[in-house]
């Protein structure tokens, strides 16, 4: 264990990564045996672990070995993984892997002792800045991974990962957002039902034939399929209503650049992208019991040119999401964000918007985004459940999804029916067939992650 030399931003250890095949399980079992031998030789333990402690110990070994093996196959940018080593069982919350309690430091010492990992301690300067403790696979361990024939298809997820996440904003005295934090909410009938639905959908997706054609631009880790719903709690609230937010996140396809999407395959087929047309404004109309007017919602007076549409859309949704009724300036754009010409001030744009959409006046500046996103997520979950019933794997994209191109007409109908069922208004769905970037029929077989039980390592 060596002190860290300089600050670095490492990827974090994945607390729920585990073994998804006998091949990787055997490597985990080998590690568990070597750790037991090390503990006996060094007298690191004076007595045997209680059954529950032993179960957690084996889960922790599985998680660390899986992370190290994955780092061998797909090295993180710095070559290391950040870890927290000060955890105590008293501080466990619903988002934590309870196998990473107080004994975790001892496990890292043992794995370092058998020559499988390199452990570097973190440090902080007088201003509280620094770097976290980190681990990295050793050359000895990398050799064992290769000898064992471990591949990306051998990884899975450990049972118990929370899929219903609630966050809230922490504000300073001026009402400015300092950061977001996860809420360790109490269990309710609603939270249990939401979780059961997501677990059911994730199980179906875990068995699906999803693949990615090699485009030479780097691997796409389709073992990452766990979807989570992220809800929002009001400031100071510990009992969420689950009526704010609720969008689905997770899955390697969600962050896939548009230029690479054509290489996705579902059940061996190219995919189509289906998304709801102008979802946020249409949901705002629906909240008033109205249907949006015909034509392009974002075509505002003086801003009808097609090339202006991305900037108009961003500005329109800013005012719908905005909690400030009297905004005087546009928020700073992110890198690559489309922006309006300087003469289009907030006041002028607002006037153009209300000229075309006078019914939305009461919606602007009320912070509708979490409520609109909740409606959007309810619609999408209804679609995903119907697709599961029909046995058609689809991949969610917030207000849209990927589906096998041959089923796009059927899926579009389901999406439009679900929107009508939830909102009582018609919301059209756009279908875009992605270009097949690789003109060949062969594709990489899918790597299907397995959800593991606590007894998967013995």
C-alpha positions in Angstrom: 0.0 0.0 0.0 1.7 3.2 -1.2 0.8 6.9 -0.8 -0.7 8.6 -3.8 1.8 10.9 -5.6 -0.6 13.3 -7.3 -4.3 14.0 -7.6 -6.1 11.9 -10.2 -9.7 11.3 -11.3 -10.3 7.6 -11.4 -13.4 5.7 -12.4 -15.2 4.3 -9.4 -15.4 0.7 -8.5 -18.7 -0.8 -9.6 -20.3 -2.1 -6.3 -22.7 -4.4 -8.2 -20.5 -5.9 -10.8 -20.1 -9.7 -10.4 -19.5 -13.0 -12.1 -22.1 -14.0 -14.8 -20.6 -17.3 -15.9 -18.9 -20.4 -14.5 -15.6 -19.2 -16.0 -15.4 -16.0 -14.0 -16.9 -17.7 -10.9 -14.0 -20.2 -10.9 -11.6 -17.3 -10.9 -13.5 -15.7 -8.0 -13.4 -19.1 -6.1 -9.7 -19.2 -6.7 -9.3 -15.8 -5.2 -11.5 -16.7 -2.2 -9.3 -19.8 -1.5 -6.1 -17.7 -1.8 -7.5 -15.1 0.6 -8.5 -17.7 3.1 -4.9 -19.2 2.9 -3.4 -15.7 3.3 -5.6 -15.0 6.4 -4.5 -18.3 8.0 -0.8 -17.8 7.3 -0.8 -14.2 8.6 -3.2 -14.8 11.4 -5.3 -11.9 10.0 -8.4 -13.6 11.6 -8.6 -15.0 15.0 -11.9 -16.9 14.5 -14.2 -18.0 11.8 -16.7 -15.6 10.3 -20.4 -16.0 11.2 -22.5 -17.3 8.3 -23.9 -13.9 7.4 -20.4 -12.3 7.6 -19.0 -15.1 5.4 -21.7 -14.5 2.8 -20.9 -10.8 2.6 -17.2 -11.6 2.5 -17.6 -13.8 -0.5 -19.8 -11.2 -2.3 -17.1 -8.6 -1.7 -14.5 -10.9 -3.1 -16.7 -11.5 -6.2 -17.2 -7.8 -6.7 -13.5 -6.9 -6.4 -12.3 -9.7 -8.6 -14.9 -8.9 -11.2 -13.9 -5.2 -11.2 -10.2 -6.1 -11.5 -10.9 -8.6 -14.3 -13.0 -6.0 -16.2 -10.2 -3.5 -15.7 -7.8 -6.0 -17.4 -10.1 -6.4 -20.4 -11.2 -2.8 -20.6 -8.6 -0.7 -18.8 -10.0 2.6 -17.2 -8.4 5.8 -18.4 -6.0 6.1 -15.4 -5.5 2.3 -15.1 -7.0 2.4 -11.6 -10.4 2.3 -9.9 -11.4 4.6 -7.0 -12.6 2.9 -3.8 -14.0 4.0 -0.5 -12.4 2.2 2.4 -14.0 3.9 5.4 -17.4 2.4 5.2 -19.1 1.1 8.3 -22.2 -1.0 8.6 -23.9 1.7 10.6 -23.9 4.0 7.6 -25.4 1.7 5.1 -28.3 3.0 3.0 -30.5 1.5 0.3 -28.0 2.4 -2.5 -25.0 0.7 -0.8 -23.7 -2.8 -1.3 -23.7 -4.1 2.3 -20.8 -6.4 1.5 -18.5 -3.3 1.6 -18.6 -2.7 5.3 -15.8 -2.3 7.9 -13.9 -5.5 6.9 -13.4 -4.2 3.3 -10.0 -2.8 4.1 -8.9 -6.2 5.4 -10.0 -7.8 2.1 -8.1 -5.3 0.1 -5.0 -6.0 2.2 -5.4 -9.7 1.6 -5.9 -9.3 -2.1 -2.8 -7.1 -2.2 -1.0 -9.8 -0.1 -1.7 -12.5 -2.6 -0.4 -10.3 -5.4 -3.7 -9.7 -7.2 -4.1 -6.0 -6.8 -2.1 -2.8 -6.2 -3.7 -0.5 -3.5 -2.9 3.2 -3.3 -4.2 5.3 -0.4 -5.9 8.5 -1.1 -5.0 11.9 0.4 -6.3 15.4 0.8 -4.6 18.8 1.0 -5.3 21.5 3.5 -8.2 22.7 1.3 -9.8 19.3 1.2 -8.8 18.6 -2.3 -7.1 15.4 -3.3 -7.7 11.9 -4.7 -9.5 8.8 -3.5 -7.9 5.5 -2.6 -7.6 3.3 -5.7 -6.8 -0.2 -6.8 -5.5 -1.7 -10.0 -4.9 -5.3 -11.2 -1.4 -6.5 -11.0 0.5 -8.2 -13.9 0.1 -11.5 -12.0 -3.7 -11.1 -11.9 -3.9 -10.0 -15.5 -2.1 -13.2 -16.4 -4.6 -15.3 -14.5 -7.5 -13.5 -16.2 -6.1 -14.3 -19.6 -5.3 -17.9 -18.7 -8.9 -18.3 -17.4 -10.2 -17.1 -20.8 -12.4 -14.4 -19.2 -14.3 -12.3 -21.8 -16.8 -9.5 -21.6 -19.6 -12.1 -21.8 -18.6 -13.4 -18.4 -19.8 -10.5 -16.2 -23.1 -10.0 -14.5 -24.8 -8.0 -11.8 -25.0 -8.9 -8.1 -28.5 -9.1 -6.7 -29.8 -6.3 -4.5 -28.9 -3.2 -6.7 -31.5 -0.4 -6.1 -33.4 0.5 -9.3 -35.6 3.2 -7.8 -33.5 6.2 -7.1 -34.6 9.4 -5.5 -32.5 12.6 -5.6 -33.0 16.1 -4.2 -31.1 19.4 -4.4 -29.1 20.9 -1.6 -29.2 24.7 -1.6 -27.1 27.3 0.1 -28.5 30.4 1.9 -29.0 32.2 -1.3 -31.1 29.4 -2.8 -28.4 28.3 -5.2 -27.9 24.6 -5.8 -24.8 23.3 -4.1 -25.2 19.7 -5.3 -27.6 16.8 -5.6 -27.8 14.0 -3.2 -29.6 10.6 -3.1 -32.5 10.3 -0.7 -32.6 7.2 1.5 -36.4 7.1 1.4 -38.6 4.9 3.6 -40.2 1.9 1.9 -43.8 2.2 0.8 -46.3 0.2 -1.2 -45.6 2.6 -4.1 -41.8 2.2 -4.0 -42.2 -1.6 -3.8 -44.5 -1.7 -6.8 -42.2 0.6 -8.9 -39.2 -1.6 -8.0 -40.9 -4.8 -8.9 -41.8 -3.4 -12.3 -38.3 -2.3 -13.0 -36.9 -5.6 -11.9 -39.3 -7.4 -14.2 -38.3 -5.2 -17.1 -34.6 -5.6 -16.4 -34.9 -9.4 -16.2 -36.6 -9.4 -19.6 -33.9 -7.2 -21.1 -31.2 -9.3 -19.5 -32.3 -12.3 -21.6 -32.7 -10.3 -24.8 -30.5 -10.8 -27.9 -28.8 -7.4 -28.1 -25.6 -6.9 -30.0 -23.3 -4.3 -31.5 -21.4 -4.6 -34.8 -17.8 -3.8 -34.4 -17.2 -0.4 -36.0 -13.6 0.0 -35.0 -14.4 2.9 -32.7 -14.1 1.0 -29.4 -16.1 -1.6 -27.6 -19.8 -1.0 -26.5 -20.4 -2.8 -23.3 -23.9 -4.3 -23.7 -23.6 -6.2 -20.5 -24.6 -2.8 -19.0 -28.4 -3.1 -19.3 -29.7 -2.4 -15.8 -32.4 0.4 -16.0 -33.1 2.6 -13.0 -35.9 5.2 -12.6 -34.6 8.5 -11.1 -37.3 10.4 -9.2 -37.0 13.9 -7.6 -37.9 14.9 -4.1 -38.6 18.4 -3.0 -35.9 20.2 -1.0 -36.0 19.1 2.6 -38.3 16.1 1.9 -37.5 12.6 2.9 -40.8 11.0 1.7 -40.9 11.3 -2.1 -44.3 11.3 -3.8 -42.9 9.6 -6.9 -44.8 12.1 -9.0 -41.7 14.1 -10.0 -39.1 12.8 -12.4 -39.0 9.1 -13.0 -37.0 9.0 -16.2 -35.1 5.7 -17.0 -31.3 5.8 -17.0 -28.8 3.0 -17.6 -27.9 0.9 -20.5 -24.9 1.4 -22.8 -27.1 2.4 -25.7 -28.3 5.6 -24.1 -25.0 7.4 -24.4 -24.1 6.0 -27.8 -23.3 8.7 -30.3 -25.9 9.0 -33.0 -23.3 8.1 -35.7 -22.8 4.7 -34.0 -26.4 3.8 -33.4 -26.8 2.1 -36.8 -24.5 -0.7 -35.5 -27.0 -1.8 -32.8 -28.8 -5.1 -33.4 -31.9 -6.4 -31.6 -32.6 -10.1 -32.3 -30.2 -9.8 -35.2 -32.0 -6.9 -36.8 -31.0 -3.3 -37.5 -32.9 -0.9 -35.3 -35.2 2.0 -35.8 -35.5 5.0 -33.5 -39.0 5.9 -32.4 -39.7 9.1 -30.4 -42.6 11.2 -29.4 -42.8 14.4 -31.4 -42.2 17.6 -29.4 -42.9 15.7 -26.2 -42.5 18.4 -23.5 -44.8 21.1 -25.1 -47.4 18.4 -25.9 -47.3 17.2 -22.3 -47.7 20.8 -21.1 -50.8 21.2 -23.3 -52.0 17.8 -22.0 -51.6 19.0 -18.4 -54.2 21.7 -19.3 -56.5 19.1 -20.9 -55.7 20.4 -24.3 -54.2 19.0 -27.5 -51.4 20.9 -29.2 -52.1 22.7 -32.4 -51.3 21.2 -35.7 -48.0 21.7 -37.4 -44.5 22.1 -36.0 -44.8 23.3 -32.4 -41.4 24.9 -32.5 -42.1 27.0 -35.6 -42.6 30.4 -33.9 -43.2 33.8 -35.5 -39.9 35.0 -36.9 -38.2 31.7 -36.1 -39.7 29.4 -38.7 -36.5 28.5 -40.5 -35.7 24.8 -40.1 -32.1 25.5 -39.2 -33.3 27.5 -36.2 -35.4 24.7 -34.8 -32.7 23.1 -32.4 -32.1 26.5 -30.8 -35.9 27.3 -30.6 -36.5 23.9 -29.0 -33.8 24.5 -26.4 -35.2 27.9 -25.5 -38.8 26.7 -25.5 -38.0 23.9 -23.1 -35.9 26.2 -20.9 -39.0 28.4 -20.3 -41.1 25.3 -19.6 -38.6 23.9 -17.1 -37.7 27.3 -15.6 -38.8 28.0 -12.0 -38.3 31.7 -12.5 -41.2 33.6 -13.9 -39.1 36.7 -14.6 -36.0 35.3 -16.2 -33.9 38.2 -17.6 -31.2 36.2 -19.4 -30.7 32.8 -21.0 -28.7 30.3 -19.0 -25.1 29.8 -20.2 -25.2 27.1 -23.0 -23.2 23.9 -22.7 -20.6 23.0 -25.2 -22.2 22.4 -28.6 -25.7 23.6 -27.4 -27.6 25.5 -30.2 -28.2 29.2 -29.3 -30.5 31.9 -30.6 -29.1 35.1 -32.2 -28.4 37.8 -29.6 -31.4 39.9 -30.6 -33.7 37.1 -29.4 -33.8 38.1 -25.7 -35.8 36.1 -23.2 -38.6 38.7 -23.4 -38.8 38.7 -27.2 -38.7 34.9 -27.4 -41.4 34.6 -24.7 -43.6 37.0 -26.7 -43.1 34.9 -29.9 -43.9 31.7 -28.0 -47.1 33.0 -26.5 -48.2 34.5 -29.9 -48.2 30.9 -31.2 -49.1 29.1 -28.0 -51.2 31.5 -25.8 -52.7 28.6 -23.8 -49.2 27.9 -22.3 -48.9 31.2 -20.6 -49.6 29.7 -17.2 -47.1 27.0 -17.7 -44.0 29.2 -18.2 -41.8 29.8 -15.2 -43.5 27.3 -13.0 -40.8 24.6 -13.0 -42.9 22.0 -14.8 -40.0 19.8 -15.9 -40.2 17.2 -13.1 -43.9 16.8 -13.6 -43.6 16.5 -17.4 -40.8 14.0 -17.0 -43.0 11.9 -14.7 -45.8 11.7 -17.2 -43.3 10.9 -19.9 -41.8 8.1 -17.8 -45.2 6.7 -16.9 -46.0 6.5 -20.7 -42.7 4.9 -21.5 -42.9 2.2 -18.8 -46.4 1.3 -20.0 -44.9 0.9 -23.5 -42.0 -1.3 -22.2 -44.5 -3.5 -20.3 -46.6 -4.0 -23.4 -43.5 -4.8 -25.4 -42.5 -7.4 -22.8 -45.9 -9.0 -23.0 -45.5 -9.2 -26.8 -42.0 -10.6 -26.4 -40.4 -7.7 -28.3 -37.1 -6.3 -26.8 -36.8 -2.5 -27.0 -34.3 -0.1 -25.6 -35.5 3.1 -23.8 -34.3 6.6 -24.7 -36.3 8.8 -22.2 -39.0 9.9 -24.6 -38.3 7.3 -27.2 -36.8 3.9 -27.9 -34.9 1.6 -30.2 -36.8 -1.3 -31.6 -36.1 -4.0 -34.3 -36.8 -2.2 -37.6 -39.3 -4.9 -38.8 -41.5 -4.2 -35.7 -41.4 -0.4 -35.9 -45.0 0.0 -37.2 -46.4 -2.2 -34.4 -44.3 -0.4 -31.7 -45.3 3.0 -33.0 -49.0 2.1 -32.5 -48.3 0.9 -29.0 -46.5 4.1 -28.2 -49.3 6.3 -29.5 -51.9 4.2 -27.7 -50.0 4.4 -24.4 -49.7 8.2 -24.7 -53.4 8.6 -25.4 -54.2 6.3 -22.5 -52.1 8.3 -20.0 -52.7 11.9 -21.2 -56.1 11.6 -23.0 -54.6 13.5 -25.9 -52.9 12.4 -29.1 -49.1 12.6 -29.2 -47.6 11.5 -32.6 -44.5 9.3 -32.8 -41.8 9.8 -35.3 -40.0 6.8 -36.8 -36.4 7.0 -38.1 -34.7 4.0 -39.7 -31.0 4.2 -38.9 -28.5 3.6 -41.7 -26.9 0.3 -41.5 -23.3 1.5 -41.1 -21.8 -1.9 -41.8 -23.1 -3.5 -45.0 -22.8 -7.1 -43.9 -25.0 -9.7 -42.1 -22.7 -11.0 -39.4 -22.8 -9.4 -36.0 -21.2 -9.9 -32.6 -23.3 -12.3 -30.4 -24.9 -10.5 -27.5 -23.4 -10.7 -24.0 -26.3 -11.4 -21.7 -25.8 -10.3 -18.1 -27.0 -12.5 -15.4 -28.5 -11.4 -12.1 -26.7 -13.3 -9.3 -27.9 -14.5 -6.0 -25.9 -14.0 -2.8 -25.0 -17.7 -2.9 -23.4 -17.6 -6.4 -19.9 -18.0 -4.9 -19.2 -20.9 -2.6 
